[in-house]
Amino acid sequence: MEAAERVLSENPGATMEQIAEAAGVSRTTIHRRFASREALIDIMTVAAWKEIAEAVDAARPATAPPQVAMYQATANVLRVKSGWRFALTGQGPLSGEQARAEAARIEADTIGKCDVVIRRAQQEGVIRPDADPLWVRRVYLALLTEAAHGAYSGHAGAPGEAAPAETDADIDELATRVMDTLLRGLGPGS
């Protein structure tokens, strides 16, 4: 799956033959394991969502201090997203009903844990108590997604923008930026 992820992140339209070549195996070997390109993408997407769920769980969203849990979840998820540049972008829609259902279940469970830590953060004064929790989550996920796409897509953008995050220090810096933006905003004196 690593070779498939690498090839598909560079060329989302890559064929099974191209994936097999990158993996150093025959097309027949790939087809023995995966019935189709779509089945491979389904399996990759579910595996990626499972890693996201594990990354969030490792941050202990229900028990760690909320700010610590949010920062750790952010850093953990950015690390996972760095390894799943294609599977987590939604470029390959899930074709199998079982894969769609499993990915949706994992995503909903993960979002639920995000909501738990946001409520805890509000109760402990880390996030304003009058802030709409749904809006906080949406802003947080947008920041996280932008950090991952900007850092990992290879499209750094304008001169002076950050290069792709490749080390733990880079990922920690991105996680800090996400959390600083969420909790302190961008205005002067925020």
C-alpha positions in Angstrom: 0.0 0.0 0.0 2.9 2.3 0.6 3.9 2.2 -3.1 0.3 2.7 -4.1 0.1 5.8 -1.8 3.3 7.2 -3.2 2.3 6.6 -6.8 -1.3 7.9 -6.5 -0.2 11.0 -4.5 2.0 11.9 -7.5 -0.5 10.8 -10.1 -4.1 10.2 -9.0 -4.9 8.5 -12.3 -2.1 5.9 -12.0 -3.0 2.5 -13.2 -2.6 -0.8 -11.3 0.3 -1.6 -13.7 2.1 1.6 -12.6 1.5 0.8 -9.0 2.8 -2.7 -9.4 5.9 -1.4 -11.1 6.6 1.0 -8.3 6.0 -1.7 -5.7 8.4 -4.0 -7.6 5.8 -6.7 -8.2 3.9 -8.0 -11.1 0.4 -6.7 -12.0 -0.9 -10.2 -11.3 0.5 -10.0 -7.7 -1.4 -6.7 -7.2 -4.6 -8.1 -8.7 -4.4 -11.2 -6.4 -4.5 -8.9 -3.4 -6.8 -6.2 -4.7 -9.6 -7.0 -7.1 -9.5 -3.6 -8.7 -7.9 -0.2 -8.5 -11.1 1.0 -6.7 -10.8 -1.8 -4.1 -7.2 -0.8 -3.5 -8.2 2.8 -2.9 -11.0 1.6 -0.6 -8.6 -0.4 1.5 -6.1 2.5 1.6 -8.7 5.0 2.7 -10.0 2.8 5.5 -6.5 2.1 6.7 -5.7 5.8 6.7 -8.8 6.6 8.7 -7.9 3.9 11.2 -4.5 5.6 11.6 -6.2 8.9 12.1 -8.4 7.4 14.8 -5.4 5.9 16.5 -3.6 9.2 16.4 -6.5 11.0 18.0 -6.9 8.2 20.7 -3.2 8.5 21.5 -3.8 12.1 22.4 -6.3 11.0 25.1 -9.0 13.5 24.2 -11.3 12.5 27.2 -8.6 12.5 29.9 -5.6 14.7 29.1 -5.7 18.4 29.8 -7.7 19.8 26.8 -5.0 22.0 25.4 -2.5 19.2 25.7 -4.9 16.7 24.0 -5.7 19.2 21.2 -2.0 19.9 20.5 -1.1 16.2 20.6 -4.0 15.2 18.4 -3.0 17.9 15.9 0.6 16.8 15.8 -0.3 13.1 15.6 -2.9 13.7 12.8 -0.4 15.8 10.8 2.1 12.9 11.0 -0.5 10.4 9.8 -1.6 12.8 7.0 2.0 13.0 5.8 2.0 9.3 5.0 -1.5 9.3 3.4 -1.3 12.2 1.0 -3.7 10.6 -1.5 -6.0 8.4 0.6 -7.1 11.2 2.9 -7.8 13.8 0.2 -11.0 12.2 -1.1 -9.6 12.1 -4.7 -10.5 8.5 -4.9 -14.1 8.1 -3.9 -14.9 4.9 -2.1 -16.6 2.4 -4.4 -17.4 -0.4 -2.0 -20.4 0.0 0.3 -18.6 -1.7 3.2 -15.5 0.6 2.8 -17.8 3.7 2.7 -19.6 2.5 5.8 -16.5 1.7 7.7 -14.7 5.0 6.8 -17.8 6.9 7.7 -18.1 5.2 11.1 -14.4 5.8 11.9 -14.7 9.4 10.8 -17.9 10.0 12.9 -16.2 8.4 15.9 -13.1 10.6 15.5 -15.3 13.8 15.1 -17.1 12.8 18.3 -13.8 12.7 20.1 -12.9 16.1 18.7 -16.3 17.4 20.0 -15.5 16.0 23.5 -12.2 17.7 23.8 -13.7 21.0 22.5 -16.4 20.8 25.2 -13.8 20.1 27.8 -11.7 23.0 26.5 -14.7 25.3 26.9 -15.4 24.1 30.4 -11.8 24.7 31.5 -11.6 28.1 29.8 -9.2 27.2 27.1 -11.9 28.2 24.5 -14.4 30.9 25.2 -17.6 29.4 26.7 -19.8 31.4 24.3 -18.1 30.0 21.2 -20.2 27.7 19.1 -18.6 24.3 19.5 -19.6 23.2 16.0 -18.0 26.4 14.6 -14.9 25.7 16.7 -14.6 22.2 15.3 -15.1 23.4 11.7 -12.4 26.0 12.1 -10.1 23.6 13.8 -10.5 20.9 11.1 -10.1 23.6 8.4 -6.8 24.7 10.0 -5.7 21.1 10.3 -6.5 20.3 6.7 -4.9 23.5 5.4 -1.7 22.8 7.4 -1.6 19.2 6.0 -2.3 20.2 2.4 0.0 23.2 2.4 2.8 21.2 4.1 2.4 17.9 2.3 1.1 18.7 -1.2 4.3 20.0 -2.5 2.5 23.2 -3.4 4.2 25.6 -1.0 2.8 28.5 -3.0 4.3 31.9 -3.1 8.0 32.6 -2.4 8.7 32.5 1.3 6.0 30.0 2.1 7.0 27.0 4.2 8.5 24.0 2.4 6.8 20.6 3.0 7.1 19.4 6.6 9.4 16.4 6.7 10.7 16.1 10.2 9.1 15.9 13.6 10.2 19.4 14.3 8.4 20.6 11.2 5.3 18.8 12.2 5.5 20.2 15.7 5.9 23.7 14.3 2.8 23.2 12.2 0.8 21.8 15.1 1.8 24.9 17.2 0.7 27.2 14.4 -2.7 25.5 14.1 -3.2 25.7 17.9 -2.0 29.3 18.2 -4.3 30.3 15.4 -7.3 28.5 16.9 -6.8 29.7 20.5 -5.3 33.1 19.9 -6.4 34.2 16.5 -4.5 36.4 14.1 -5.3 39.9 15.3 -2.9 42.1 17.2 -3.2 41.4 20.9 -5.2 38.3 20.3 
